Amino acid sequence: MTSSSLTLGVVAHVDAGKTSLTERLLYDAGAVAALGSVDAGTTRTDASDLERRRGITIRASVATLAFGDLVVTIVDTPGHPDFVAEVERSLAVLDAAVLVVSAVEGVQPQTVVLWRALRRLEVPTLLFVNKVDRSGADLDRAVSQVRRRLTPEVVVLSRVRGTGLREVEVEAVPAGDAQVVEAAASVDDGVLATWVDGATPALGDVARALREGVRRGALTPVLAGSALTGAGIEPLRHAITRLLPSAAAPDGPSSGTVFAIDRDERGRRAWVRWWSGALRLREKVAPDGRRPASVTEIAVSRPGGLRISDAVEAGEIAAVRGLDVRIGDVLGSAAGRASYAFAPPTLQTVVEPYDPTQRIAMFQGLAELADEDPLIGLRIDGEEGEAVVRLHGEVQKEVVAALLEERYGVLVRFSETSVVCLERVVGTGEALDVIGVDANPYLATIGLRVEPGTRGSGVVFSPGVERGNLPPAFIAATEEGVRAALRQGLAGWEVTDCVVTMTRSGYSPRQSHAHEAFNKAMSSVGADFRSLAPVVLMAALERAGTHVCRPIDRYEIDLPDDTLGAVLSLIGRLGGKTTGSTPKDGFTVLTGHLPSAAVPALAQRLPDLSGGEAALSAELAHHAVVPAGTAAPTRRRTGPDPRDREGWFRDVRR
């Protein structure tokens, strides 16, 4: 690329005006001929019928414009917390971001979540306080909330006259203004020394200090305006081009990241951010050791839309066809930015078609949706005809239902949403099955020991003393069977944080009748170990025992001091605990833990208790054992049950 480039994320809490801001930037740059409207459903980045009907962004979308010699590719991300996974994937490919805050509603729960993610990923960020033309707008209040809830290290670069009026005027604060110089001095020793000596720092030095402070995350510029009227957009554009770092130099080995998968009328395509080098048409790519596949089409995002190209180069985003890739795959060498993983969904629901004859079509549609959003966590049981999906919230139900209807013509309904628990091993248990003993129909002998592992370790499988005594293929098959069995523990939930060790093994060596080829009836195969392992594992697990653990969220509530007592009482009734309390300027920030199942009730009651002033953010912190005296939730098992030896041996034939 001959010009410099910038991949810019526009992120915000729902309804802060992020999509309208994207539309305004595109229009003012001449990338679109007419200004679209969220209310009218005419924006370029909300492409689906559902997005236009609801007026919210569901899937991240890409649009490119030019600010002079700077080519800016904007990634417009969802604002609703139910689609936080989509935001996560987008944040990992950004050079910088604009975090939009409403001048009316101020800092909201999702604003805090997004800010924390941007800080963890070290994405240089500007704040844009939108809607200063709306009734109830208050820039000073919004900035005060930013200082209190996000960061105190801000510099305000906008002046607003006529706040709350359609004719609102916004002008840029000059670089020589005292508060701008003071902010520059706080992040640059040279500017500080000049300022302390009573001299006036050069404007170029101030601008350089601000730019470096933003790049390091030590300083956050705050600008204001209205995406609807266009007030304040020119200073924002100036800040984007002068204060945010453009893409790194394209030198280096070929490298890119897959951040989205979607489908259009021509089929599946992968969206990639290219960091260095280039990906060329017909080039063969084999991510994570999978079979190489050729790039059959590259469409690069450029001003005016996607353009078919022979290559995607450093700093560009493109839709690529032909590759067997998944979201998060690194193509080529290591990508330019590590991914930040939000916690997985803690809610689940069963999806059923209204028309039973459409069950297979529903399964196929859900599988494609799970391909586009891996955190859906789809679990399909063909025998029971049941599909379970994991969700971040109730709005996702509507999205899944709408997509299944629009794309596949399948009408579905959902069961009541429930939380997703897990099981942890309590003690140590062992079990053994021997070839030809106790009706074992498989030509495999397996002994297993299961015991607790460290928290967060997942499932650790060890061949134990069997390494070298058993062919590697049989060890791998045993591990595969063990991991499959642990997906449904004693209470039906997935079992984690445990160590499974092989304690004994045996097999029938490769044999054949005289003058004949290999005979499976006389010789062990991998399927013998894969099929027997769940039976042995579950017998050992029953001896060890498990605890059902429910998800616990870490919450943070920013609320007025005079509502503290009522909110604390509600948290206690919902089974929560408070771990911290920080008062500041008439507000208190409460932190603590609350069962995930109780978070919706807290969110529903909080506005009434606080007069709409409280802001709640919550995310999964850990899983805790269900308290004594509380019935542990169970999940209905799907498929054959390995605890039923007779039924398993009958249904899972050799």
N, C-alpha and C positions, 0 to 999 in steps of 0.2 A: 504493500500500500504506500502511495506517495505522500498522502496526508496523514496526520496523526489521528488516532482513534480513541474512543472512550466507550466502554460498556457501562451504562448507567442504570441502576435500579431505582424505580420509583415505588416506595413502600409506605404503608400507612394503615391505621385502623380503618375498618369499613366506614364509608361515608365521609371520610375526611377530604375527599376530592382529588384523590390520586389519579384516577383515570381522566378526569376533567383537566388536570394539570398536564398529563401526557398529551392529550388532544390539543391543548393550547400551545404547547411547545412545538408540536408537529405543524400546526397551522401557521404560527408566527415564523417558522423557518421555511415555509413554502412547501413542506413535504406533502400536505393535503390541500385541496382547493377550497374546501368548506369546513367550518368548525363543527365537529360532531357534538352531540348532546347525550349524556347518560340517561336523562329522563326520556328523551325521544328514542333511545335505542339506536343512535346513529354513530357511535364512536367506533374508531377503527380497531381498537385493541380488545373490545368486548365483542368477540366474533360469533359466539353461539346464540341461539334463540333464547336459551335459559338465562344467559348473562344479560341479554337485552331486556328480557321480561322483568328480571329481578333487580336490574340496575347495579349488579355487583360483579366483580371479577372473580372467576372460578379457576381458570387456568392462566398461568403466566403467558404473556404474549410479547411479541418483539416488533419494534418499529424503528426505522433509522432515519436520521435527519442530518443536516450539515449546518454547523455554526461556523461559517467561514471555512478555514482549512481543517477544522476539527470535525470528524465524522462521529456522531454520537448515536450509538445503538441503545435505545431505551427498552428496558425490560419492565413491563407493567405487571405487577404481582397482585395476587389476591389480598384483600384486607380483612376478610372474615376469618376468625380464629379456626374455624372448621377446616380451612385449607392451608394450615400452617406448613404442611409438608411440601406443598407447591412452592411456598415462599422459600423454604430451606434450600431447595434445589437451585433456585435462582440466585440466592445470595452468594453461593459458592463460585459463581462465574463473573462477579461484578468487579469493575475497577473502582467504582465509587457509587454512592447512593444519595438520593434526596429523600429524607424522611418527612412526610407531610403531616402536619398537625392542624386541626381545625381551630380557628380563632374563637369559635363559639363553644365547642365541647372541650377543648383543651387536650391535655395528655390523657389518653384512654388506655384501657388494659393492654390491648394489642400493640399500642405504641411502645409500651415498656418492654414487651416480649421481643419486638423487632429491634429495638435499640440494643438490648443485651446481646442478641445474635450478631448484630453488626459489629459490636465491640469485640466479641469473641473471635470473629473472623477478621478483625482489624481492617474493616472496609471504611475508607475515608468518607465522611458523611456531612452533608449540609442539611439544616432543618428549614422547611418552608412552612410558615404559618399561613394557611389558606383561609378563604372566606372572610376577609376583613371587611367585605361589603355587606355582610349579613347582620340582621338585627341580633343584638346580644354578643357581638364580637368584642373581644377585649385582648389586645395584643400584650399588654403588660401582664395580665393574669396568665396568659398562655406561656409567656417567657418565664414567669415566676414558677409555674408548674414544671417547665423544662429544667430549670435550675434545681428544683427540689427532687424531681422524680427521675430525671435522666442524667444530667451532668451540670455542675456549676461552672464548668469551663466553657462559657459561651461568649460570643461577641455578636451584638445586634447590628446588622448592616442595613436596616430599613427604617425609614421614618414614615409614619402614616398620618394623614389628615383626613378627617371626615369618616372615622371608623363607624361602621354600621350603615353607611349610605351607599347607594348605587354609584354615586359620583366620587367615591373614595379615591384619594390620590396617594401614591407611594413614590418615594424618592430614595435613592441610595445614600447611605451615610458616607461622607468623604473619607478617603484613606488617612487624611491628616487629622481627623476628629480625635479628641482626647481619649475617648473610651476605646477607639480602634487601636491607637498607638499603645495604650496601656495593655491591651490584649496581646499585641505583637510582642511587647516587651516581656510579657509573662512566659513566652515560649522561645525567646531569642536573646542570648546574652549580649550580642552586639547592639541591638536596638535598646536593650535595657540600660547598657552603659551610657549610650548617647542621651537617653531620656533622663537618667539620674543626674547627668552633668548639666541638665537644663537646656541642652541643645535640641533642635528639631530633627528627628530622624528623617532620612531621605524616604520619599514615598516608595521608591523601588525596594528599599530595605524592609519597609513595613509590609509591602505586598509579598515579598519573598518569605518573611517570617510567618505571615498568615498561612501561606501556601504550605510551608513545611509543617506548621502546627497542625493543619488539617490532615496532611498525609500521615503524621505520626499518631493522630487521634488525640492530641493534646489540646486541641481547640476545635470548637464547633460553631461555625457561623450560623446565625439565625436571620433569615430573610422573611418578608411578609408580602402578601398580595392577594389577588383574587384570580383564580383560574377562569372564572366565569366572565369577568370584565376585561381581563388582561392587565389590570393594575399590578405593578411590581414584577412583571414577568421579565422585562428587560434587565433589571438588576440581577435577577436570578440567573438569567442566561449568562450575564457577565461573570457572575460568581462561578458558574459551572465551568466556563472556559478558562478562567484565570486561577481558580483556587483548587480545583480537583485534578488529581494526577491522571494523565492519559495512560493508555496501555503501555506496558513495558516494551522495550526494543524487541523486534522480532527475531533477533539472532538466537541460535540454539537449535537443538534437535526438535523434530516434529512432535507436537504435543497438543492434545485437546481433551475436553471433558464433555460427556453426554449429560445434559441437565434436564431433558424432557423427551418424552415419547408421545406422539399423537397420531391421528389418522385423518386423512381427508378422502375425497372421492377416489383417489388413486392408490390408497392403501397406507401402510405404516411408514413413518418417517422419524428420524432421530434428530433432535436439535443439539448442536454442538457449539461450544465456545472454543475457538482455537487460540492457543497461547503463544506458540512459536512454530517456525517452519511453515509447512503447508500440507494440506490433505488434497490429493488430486483425484480427478475422475479416473475410474477403473483401477485405482490403487487397491491392493488387497490388505485387509485389516483383520487382525485376530486378537481381540481384547481378552485378557485373562485366560489365555491358552485355549480359547474356543476355536472352532474350525474357521480358517480364513474365509472372508467374503469380500467381494469386490464392490466398490462404491459405484453405483449405477447412475446417480444423479446428485448434483450439488446445487442448491438454491441459496445464494447468499443474501442476507438482509441488507438492503441498500436504500438510500432515499428514493421513495416512490414504491417500495415493496420488495418482494423476493425477486431475485434475478438469477437465472440459470447461469452457472459459471463452470469453468474447467477446474477450479480449485477454491478452497477456503484458506485464507492466509491469516497470519498472526493478527489478533485484535478483532477479528470478524466473528459473527455468529451466522450459522447456516443450518438449513434443513437438509439432511442427507438421507438418501434411500439406498437400500440394498444390504445394509450391515446388520449382522446378528449382534446387537448391542443392547445393553440395559442401562437404565438411569444410574448415574454415578460411575460408569465405566470411564477409565482413562485410556485414551487412544494415543499410542506412542509412549513417550517418556512421561515422567511424573508431571502432573498438572500444576498450574500456577498458584492455586489456592486450595488449601485443605478444606474438606466439607465439614460443616457443623451440623450434627444430627440432633434434631428435636426429638423429644421423647416419643415413643410409639403410642398409638391410640390406646386408650384404656376402656373404650366402649365397644360393644359388639351387638349385632342384630342379625336375625335370620331373615333371608329374602326368599319370597315365594311368588310364583307367577299366579295371576288370577286364572289363567287358562292352563291346566295341567299339561296339555299337549305342547306347551311352549317351554317346558322345563329345560330341554337340551339347548334351545336357543338362548335361554336366560344364562345357563352355565357358560356358554361360549362368549356372550356379551360381557359377563362379569370378569371372565378371564382376560379379555382385552382391556377392560377398565383397570384391572389390577396391574397389567403390564404398564399402563400409563401412570399409575399411582401405586407404587409398591407397598406403601404403608396401609393400603386397604386391608392387607393381610387376609386374602380370600382363602376360605377353607370349604371345599366341595366334597360332599359325600354322595357319590352317584347311586349307591345302593339305597340310601334313605331318601334320596331326592332333595337334599337340603344344602343350602349355601349359606355360610356365615361370613359376614364381612365385619372388619374392624373400622371404627369411625372416630373422628375427633368431636363430632357433635351432630345435632339433629338436622341441621341444614344439609349435611352431606347425604342424608336419606333422600331428600328432594332431588338433589343433583343426580344421584345414582339412578333413581326412578326415571327422571326426565331423559337421561342419556340412554337408558335401556329402551325407552319408548321411541325416542327420536331416531336412534341408530338401528335398532333391531326389531322394532315393532312389538316389544314385549311389555305388557302392563304388570307391575309387581306390587306387592304389599310387604310390610315389614312387621316383625314381632316387636314387642316392647324392648327398648334398649336396656342392656345390662352391662355391668362392668366386667372387664377381663381380669381374672385372677390367675395365679400360678401356684405350683406346689413345690415345696422344698423338702428334701429328705431329712428325717429326724435322726435316725440311728444308722446302724450297719446291718445289712442283710446279705445272705448268700444263698445261691440255689445252683443245682446241677441237673442236667439231663444227659443221659448216656444212650448211645446207639443201642436200639433194641430193648430198652428197659422202660417199663411203665408206659407202654403203647406209643413210645416215641417213633413216629413213622419216617423221620428224616435220617439220612446217613451222616449225622453230625453229633458230636459230643461237645457240650458247652457248659462251663462253670463260670458264673459271674458273681462279683461282689459289688454292691452299691453302697456308697457312703456319702456323707455331706461334703461339699466342696466349699471353697471360699466364696463370699458374696460377690456377685458379678462375674464369676468365672465361667458361667454357662455349663455345658456338659463336657467333661473331660473323659475320653476313652483311652484306656491303656491295655495293650495286649498282655501286660504282666510277664509272667515267666514263659508265655507261649511264643514269644518272638523267636523265630527260627525253628520252632517245633511244628508250626502250622503254615501252609502256603499263604503268602501275602494276600492272595485273592480271597481266601476264606476269612482272614482277619478283617479285611475291608468289608466283606459281606456281613460279618457279625456286627461290626460297628454300625453299618447301615440299618440293620434290624433293631439294634439297641436305640438308636436315635429316633427311629420311626415310632417305637413303643413309648418313648418318653414324651411324645407329643400329646398323649392322653394318659395322665397318671391315675391314681386310685380314685380321685374325685372327678376325673375327666379333664382336668386342666393340664397344661404343659408343665413338665417337671424340669427344673433348672438348678444350677449351682450344685452339681453332684459329680462324683468320680465313679466311673464304672470300670472295673478291672477284670480281665479274663483270668480265672484261676485254674482252669483245666480245659483241655480240648482233645478231640480225637476225630479221625476221619477214615474213610475207606479209600485206599490208594486207587489210582487209575487202574482199571481192570478191563478185560475183554474176554469173550469166549474164544476158544482156540480158533485161530485163523479168521477172526472177525475184528471189526473196528471197536472203538471205545463203546462201552455199554454203561449207560447212565444208571440202569437198575442195580449195578454192582459197585458203582463208584460215586464218591461224594462230589457234589457240585456246589457252586456258591449259593444257589437258592436254598440248599439244605440249611446252611448257617443263617442266612437272611430270614428264613421262616421260623427257625427254632429260637433265635435270639430273643424275640419279644416274649415268648412263653417263660424262658428262664429269667429274663429281666424282671418281669412283673411278679414272679414268685419271690425273687430277692427283694423287690420293692415292698411287697406286702409284709415281709419280715422286718424291713427297716422302718417302715411307716413314713408318712408325709404329713406336713402341715399345709393347709390351704392359706395362701397369703393374698390379701386384697391390696389394690393399688392405693397409694397415699400421695396426695398432691402437696407440694409446697406452695403456700399462698402468700401473697403480699397485698395488703389493703392500705390505700392512702385515704384517710377519712378525717373529717372535722373532729376536733377534740370533744365537742359536746355530744357526739354520737358514739363515743368510745364504749360506754357501758352497755348500751343496747346491742352493739355489734359483738362484743365479747360474750355476752349472754347467749346470743344466737350461735356463735361458733361452738360454745360449750355444749349446747343442746344437740348440735349436729355431730358431736363426737370429735371435734377438733381440739388442737392444743396451740397455744401461743408461745413462741420461742423468743420473740423480740418485740420491742416497742420503742420507737424513736420519735420524740416530739420535735416539731419544727414549724414555727410561724403559724400557730393555731391549728395545725394538722398533726396527725400522728400516723406513722407508718408501722402497721402491724405485720409481723411475719410469723409463720407457724406451719402446722401440718393439719390436713383434713382428709378424711377418706374421699377418694375421687368421686364416689357415688353421691356424696353430699354437696359437691361443688355447685351443681346446677341450682340446688335449693338456696345456697348462700347468694349466688348471683341474682336470683329472682327477688329475694327479700331485701338485698342491700340498698337498692335505690330508695325504697320507701323509708328505711331506717335512717338514711343519711341525707334525705332531701335531694337525692340525685348527685351529691357531691363526692361520694366514695368511688374509688377506682380499684377494681380487683384484677389481679393477674394470678394465674395458677398453672403449674406444670407438674408432671409426674416427678416425684422425688425418689420413691422407693416402694417396695412391697412389704407389708407387715402381716404377721400371723393374725388371723381373725381372732378377736378377743374371746376369752372363755365366756360362756353363756350366750354367745351369738352363734346362730346356726351357720356353719360354713357353707357357702354356696357351692353347688355342684354343676357340672356341665354334662349333658347327655352324650354318651359315647357314640361314635360312628364306626361302622365296620365291625368285623369280627373282634371279639374280646379275648386277648391272650390269657386272661385269668381263667377262662373257661377252656381247660385243656381239651376236653372231648370235642367241644364245638369248634375250637380252633383247628384241631387236627382234621376235623371233617371238612371245614370250609376252606382251609388253606392247604390245598393238596400239594404233594410232592411233584 
